Amino acid sequence: MNYSDSERLKSVLEHLGYTEAQDPKKADLIIMNSCSVRQHAEDRIFGFALQYDLMHQKNKNFKVGLTGCMVRKTSTRKQEKNGEKVDKLLKRIASIDFTVRIEEIAKLPEILGIKSAKISKENEKIAPQELQNYFHIDPKHTSKAQAFIPISTGCDKFCSYCIVPYARGREHSRPMKDILAEVKNLVEKGYKEVTLVGQTVNSYGLSVADKKTKEFASKIASVPLSKLPTSPFTRLLQEVDKFHAKGLKRVRFTSPYPLDVADDFIDAMGKLKTVMPYIHLPIQSGDNETLKRMNRKYTAEHYTDIIKRIRKRVPNCSITTDIIVGFCGETEKQFMNTYKLFKKIKWEMCYIAKYSPRPGTVSEKLLKDDVLAKEKARRFHKLNDLLREIAFARNKTFVGKTVGVLVESFKKGLNTGKSEHFKIVQFKSKKSMVGQIVPIKITKAYEWILEGKAVGRI
């Protein structure tokens, strides 16, 4: 989601007459796009801010902005001086000049002191009404073959540890016709892979706000997910899949929410030509009591049943997850329930986080962060050691097989990209194959990457 936001932000800045600076030290404007899911992400923002404070001292015209999930209110230093209510981060970080909610980037011209009359005609690529709608902004993609497409914004799940519903607001889904128009535009430009993005991507069309709109109301109002003939997200995947005939090769999505995984969605994963045999399905904990404290509205048994259905319908599917260790009140027994489930399911990759309370969340306000830092670290390493073992064993199964690699980078004779199963693959070549899908025969496996050699082109 951060990458997707940044691509739209870049488009807006170019519309305002800015050009990208390759060296931050030569920039006269830097906007940090923040994530506040974990403490490490926020720490990085404060670290960068210290560097920019020195740049402020050398260049009085230098400006620093902050957007993303750390921001609660769009505000400026001028408002602060006038006694108006501003985002608290303006008081905490001396080096930032303004904060802007990502959904309110239409206010950037005013914040930066740029009048519409100063925007040259060649930069008038975004109509005023489009600037007002986050989804309507044509993003400036960093890749020529892969693109992130946001299909919703906000979240209605209210997990007790998460700030997203407060930072980004309630969940709203984007009209399907707008999403398909963006896909069509990308395919016509030669893009081979799109990733559909949402805080809980498969909740598309199911939120409280969605049920009130004409876009979804007639299809889902008062109808339980289990009774829907085809869930909205599955319908979207089916429509996007039709672009396969036009050149679209791969569709990915991140991240689905377990409770909203419907059977038709699992069937679509097995049938549709463009959907890759890979799913990142966050569980957060393998213990039911901990899941309840987290306000994750499913059980470990429910999650395990989903995995069984996916593996039955999509054989050899790669499955990854997120896990938080040391959540409030997590006992050793509860942690071991997660560990045992990890051994049973064998996730091929897991983003493991040590719990850190996020200000403003339910867990920070009502639950006690009572697991010692040392114990969180021990649990982290215990899970990570298991992950390394499982990841290596899984990667070894690809040795001798040929996979299609969409190349993302080329450096010093080495092409790097991802396979259908979202495995990082490297292979040597005298020239760059960035943007191409290349058949690679895997010759060697490591814990996190695969190596191979090209056996032709697709």
N, C-alpha and C positions, 0 to 999 in steps of 0.2 A: 504494500500500500504506500509506503514511503517513496519507493521508486516511481510509482505511478503519479503521486502528488508532485514530485520534483519535476517530472516531465511536463506537467501542465504549468507549473510555476515558471519553468524555463521559457515556455512559449509566451506567457504573459510578459515576462521581462524583455524578451526580444520585441514584442509588440510595443513596448514603451521606449524602444531605442537602445537597449543595452545589448552588448555583445559579450560572449563568454570570455573570461580571463583564465588563461591556462595556469597562471601562478597567483595564488591567493594574495601574495605580498604586493601584486600590481593591481589588485582589484580596488574599486572605489565603492563597491557594494557587495556584501556577503550576507546571504540568508541561510540560516541553519534550519534544516528540517528535522525536528526532534521526534524521538520515540520515548515514551515514558512507561513502557510495560515493565522494564527492568532497571534496576539502579545503575548498572553499567552504562546503559545508553544515556541516562541523565548526566552521569559523571563525565562522559565525553564532551557533552555540551559545555559544562563548566570549564573543562580543560581548554577547549577551543576559545572560550570567552576570554581567558587570561591572555592568550596570544593576541587576540584582536584589540585588547586594551592598549597594548604597546603600539599597534598600528594606528589607533585613534590618536595617540600622542604625536605621531609623526605626520599625520594627514588629517587636517580638521574637516575635510569634506568626506572622509571615509564614513560609511554607514554600515551598521550591522543590524540585521533583523532576525527574528526567531518565529518559526511557525511549527506546525505539527502538534502532536498530542500533549506536549508540555504546556501549550498555550490555552488559556481559558477565555481571554478577552483581547480583542483587537484594540491596541492602544499605542500612544506615542509619548515621547518625553514632553512634548508641548502640552499635551493633556495633563500630564503629571504636574507640570509647573502651574497650570491653571487650576489645580486643585480637584480635577476630575478623577473619578475612580478608574484605575488602570490595572493591568495584569500585575500580580505581585512579583513576577519575574523581573520587571523593570526596576524594582527596588532591590532585588537580590543580585542582579548582574549589571554592574555599572557600565559594561562595554556595549550593551545592546541599546539601540536607538528606538526600536519599535517591536511590537509583537503583532502577529496577524493570524487569525484562524484561517486554516487552509480553505474553508468554504467561503471566506470573505476576501479572497485575493483581488476581487474587483475594487477593493479600497486602496490597492497599492499606488495608483497614480496620485491620489490625494495624500497618502502617507509620505511618498517620496517627493512631493511638491512638483509633480509634473502635470501641467494643464493639458487638456485634450488638444488644444491648438498647437502644442509643441510636438505632438506625435506626427512624424512624417508620414506621407501617403504610403510609402513603401512598407511601413510598419503597420498599416491599418488592415491587418489580416484577421483581426478578431472584432466582430461587430459588438457594439456596446451591450446589446442584449445577451450575447453569448458570454461575454466577460462576467455577467451577473450570475450565470449558471455554471457551476464548477464542471459538470459533466459535458457541457457544450464546448469547452475550450479544447482546441485541437492540440494535443501534446507534441512536444519536441522530443521524439524518441532518440535514445542514445544508440540503439542497435538498428541495423537495416534489415534484419531478418526476424527479430523477436519483439513483441510488444506486450505491455501490461494494459488491460482494459478494465477499469473499475465498473462493476455492475451494481454496486450499492455503496452507501456510506452510512456510518454510524452503526450502533449495535443495540439490540434489545435484550441481550442475555443476562447482563448484570452479574457476571462472575464476581465473587466478593473481593478478589485481589486485583481487579482490573479497572483502570481509569477510563478506558475508551468510551463507554456510553456517556460519561460526563464531559470528556474532551471533544468528542466528535458528534455527540447528540444521538437521538433515537434513530433507528434504522429506517432508511428510505431506499427503495429499489429503483433503478433506472429503467425507463421504458424499453421494452425489448427492441422496438424498431430503431431506437437510437444506438443501442449496442450493435445491432446487426449492420447499421449504416457505417459504424466505425470499423467493424470487421471487414466489410466490403471495401472500404477505402484502403485499408492496410493490405488486403490481398491483391488489389489492383496495383499497389506499389511494389509487390513482390515479397511481402512478408510471408514467412513459412510457419511461424509459430505465434500463437497468442495465449496469454495467461489471463483468465478471468479472475478478478480480484474483489474480495469483499471481506469484512471482518469475520462473518460467518457466511461464506459464499453460497452454500446450498440453502440458506434461508431466504434466498431471492424470491420476492413476491409474497412472502408469508408474514411480514411484520404487521404490527397494528396499523401503521400509516399506510402500508400497501393495501390492506383490506378496505380502506376508505376511498381508494382511487378507482376510477373507471378502468384503469389499466388491468387491475387484478380482481376487483370486487366480484364481478359476476362469476369468476372461476373458482374463487377460494373462500368467499365469505361463509362462515359457519361450517365449513367442511374440514374435518380432521385430516391431517397429512396422510394418515394411513388409508383414507378412503378416496383420495384423489386418484383419478385414472392416470394422470401424469402430472407430477409436481412441476411448478413453474421453472425451477432450475433445470430439470430434465428436458422440458420443452425448449429452453434456451440452448442447451447442448445439441439437441436435435437440429435446431435451425442453423446453428453455427457449423455443424457438421456438413451441411449442404454446400459449403464453400470449398469442400475437398475437390470438387470437380473444377474449381477455378484456380487451384494451386495451394490451398491451405493444407499443410501436412500434419500439424500438431496443435492440439488444444490441451492446455493444463488449467488448473484452477487451485486457488488457495484462499483461505483454509476452510474446509467444511466443518460443520458442527455435528457431533455424533447423533444427537436427538433428531436431527432433520435429514438423516440418511434414509431415503425411501428405497423400496425394492426396485422401482422403475429406474432410479438413478444408477443402482448397481447393474441392472440389465443394460442400461445405455453405455456404461463403461466397457461392457463386454462386446457390444454390437457396433458402436459408432467407429468409423474409420479413423477419425482424427484424435479421439481421446486416448491419451497415452496410458500404458499399464502401470500407473503410479498414482498413489494417493497419500497426502499428508493429512492424517486424521488425529488432531490433538486429543490426548486423554487427560493429561495433567497429573493424574494420580491413579494407581491401581487399587486404591482402598476406598470402599463405599462411604465410610464415615468422613474421611477427608474430602471426598468429592462433595458430600453434603455441605460441609463447612465452606467449601469453595463455591457453592451454589451452582455446581455443574449438574444439570438435571437429568442424569442418567447414572447407571451403575456399571461396575466393571463387567458384570455378566452381560448386560446389554451391549456394551462395547465389544466384548469378545464375540458375541453372536454376529455383530456387523462384520467383523473381520472374517469369520467363517463363511459368511455369504459372499463377501467380496472374493475370497480365494477360490470359492467354488465356481463363481461366474467369470472371474478373470484370473485364470491359472497363471502362476508365476508373477503376479502383480507385486510391485515393490511398495511396501508400506512403511511410512515414517510417522513420527509423533513428536509431541512436546510433553515434558514432564517437569513439574516443580517439586524440588525436595525441600524439606524443612518447613513446610507450611505450618501455620499456627496450630499447635496442639498435636502435630504428627508424632506419634510414638514410634519406637523401634519396630514394633509389630506391624504397624500400619505401613511404615516404609518397606518392610519386608514383603508385604502384600504386593506392593508395586514392583519390587525386585523379582518376585516369583512370576508375576504376570508378564514381565519383560522377558524372562526366560521361556515362557510359554508361547507368547506371540512372536517373539524374535523380530522386533522392529529393526530395520536395516540402518536407520539413522534416527537420532533423537536429539532434539535441542533441549538440553538439560539446564535448568536454572535453579539457583539457590534463592529461595523466597526472600524478597525484600519488600517491606510495606510501602505502598504508594500512597502519599498523602491524598486524602479525600475519598478513599475507597472504604467499603464496609469492613474489610479485614483490618485496615489500619485504625478505624474508629472503634470497632466492637470486639475484635479478637486480639489475643496477646501473642506477640512474636516471641514465643518461649523456647524455640529450638536454638541452642547455642551455635554461633558462627562456626566453631570447630566441628561440631556435629553435622552441620549442613555440608561442610566441605568433605567430610568423610563419606556421607551418603552420595554426594555428587561423584566422587571418585570411584566409589563402589559400582554405581550405575554406569559410569563412563567406561570402566574396565570391561564390564559385560558388553557394552555397546561395541567396543573395539573388537572383541572376540566374535560377536555375531556379524558385524559389518564385514570383517575379513572373510569369514566363512561364506557369506553370501556372495561377495565379490569374486571369490575363487570359482564359483559356479559359472561365471561368464567366460573363463579362459577357454579358448578354442572356438568360441562362438563369434558370429559376426553381428555387430550392432550398427544402427544408423546414428551417426554423431552430427548434431547440428553445431558447427564450429562457432565459438564465441570470441576467441582471441588467438593471436599469433605472435609469438615472441621467440627470437633466437632459434628459428627452425623448429619450433614446437607449437603445434595446433592444439587447442584445448576447447572442449565442448561437452555437451551432455547427450547421453543416449536416451532411448525411449523410456527406460526405467529411471531416468534422472540421475544416472551415474556419471561422475566426472571422468572423462576419457581424454588421454593425451596421446598424440602420435606425431612422429617426425615428418617433416616435409620441407622441400626447398622453397616453397612459396605458401603464402597465406591462403587458406580456404574458408576464411570467415564468411558466414552467411550461407554456406553450403551444407547440405546433409551428405556426409561421406560414409560409405560402408567401411567399418573398421573391424578387423579380426583381432580379438583380444589375445594378447600374448602373455601378459603378466598382471597379477592382481595385488593390490596393497589394501590397507585398511580403508582408506578414503577415496582412492582413485584407481583407475584401470589404465593400462598401457596397451597399445596395439599398433597395427600397421594397416595402411590403406590398401584395400583390395578392389578399388574401382571408384566410381561415382554414381550417385543417384540423381 
